[in-house]
Amino acid sequence: MEAVKAPRGTRDILGDESWKWAYVTQMCRNVADDYGYREVHLPIFEHTELFCRGVGETTDVVEKEMYTFTDKGGRSITLRPELTASMVRSYLENEMNKGTQPAKLWSIGPMFRYERPQKGRYRQFVQLDIEALGAQDAFVDLEVIDFSMELYRRLGLSNLQVVLNSVGCPKCRPVYRKALQEYLRPRFDELCDSCKSRFDRNPLRILDCKSPICKEITEGAPSVMDHLCDECKEHFEQLQRGLDKIGAVVKHDKRLVRGLDYYTKTAYEILSGDLGSQNAVCGGGRYDNLAEAIGGPHVPGVGFASGIERVILTMEAQGCSFGRKPENKVYVVAAEPDARLDAMSLMRTLRMNRISADMDYMGRAMKGQMKTAGASAEYACILGMSEVERGVVTLKDLKEGVQEELTVEQIVNKLK
Ligand code: AMP
């Protein structure tokens, strides 16, 4: 019988990689602290209805990609495919509107989407998500974009491009929608099947279709920018003034859409030049009508989500630093079996002084222990019965190859 394997589209993150995750997560935490966002931990599963209403029935995510099941109580449950809807649900449920506005929240954790796996695209993946809820101000949109850029700057990423658009609001979008449909109608028959079905339900999504023919057809399509109402236009211009002020270079792209009614105004993505086809390291924007869509009052909001796998892939491709790889400082070597008890006790003293230490549990002879020490630690603490009797330990610097006899106290002081 073959041993059971992990499901397609999932991956094990093992010790030679997990330290990179710890580094990136810590950096997310640092930036969140500096920008005044507070961490929240939300459930990994929610009522299916939350995503149908909060992500949108006509999106690929809801139509094709959700992990949905009926639990033993007969409820329809879905493993979260994204965090924004959950964040807004939590804001409403916990009455965060009564606290300081905007409520600035962040979280990191696994998301689940039934997509075709490829490099940078998995069925379980980790997102950093930040959301600012309760404010209309375009400078909050600016802060969100700036947060993502600052995170990537601190991680040492380069070769990134920020693409920006506005998708308008329920006031101006219907006019644009109509203009777009009028433009597309003469070539309707040439659109791909998905776009034919989007034509009435969600025509803006045709703009970001990847099929070459749809791309060609939408090339000269009218721009949403030319159809914004005064309020959306002023919001966009204020955001652009802010971006100019902080020296952020962005590219306007009329194809960047979040084609649902509750996504409003700002839409943006940051693309990596080192990722191949799955090149978005983050995506975000404003969703002033999402809270209402899930049954709450009007709560404006803006945020972004960044895929951590893609951030790490880009960092690796660009040779970015992940800080220091954790390594044992000391390997305690028992030169003879009788010295093991004291070796174990020394190891424990080192650990209690926050000096990482390990020893042999496999019955290796001294030569084998020294080999393990050389492969895994900076120093060896060698302990034979003669050392035990004299109350000393031989400390060997494995990089320099030099050694000296010291007391335990001297070793602790030296290595701490
Ligand atoms: P979205 O919610 O689709 O805008 O995704 C936000 C970010 O999550 C993207 O920019 C990617 O970095 C990441 N992401 C989305 N889907 C996946 C996936 N299937 N595998 C890995 N990362 C993903």
Residues whose N, C-alpha, C, O or C-beta is under 5 A from the ligand:
A	BS01	AMP	E82 R113 E115 G120 R121 Y122 F125 A280 V281 C282 G283 A305 S306 G307 R310
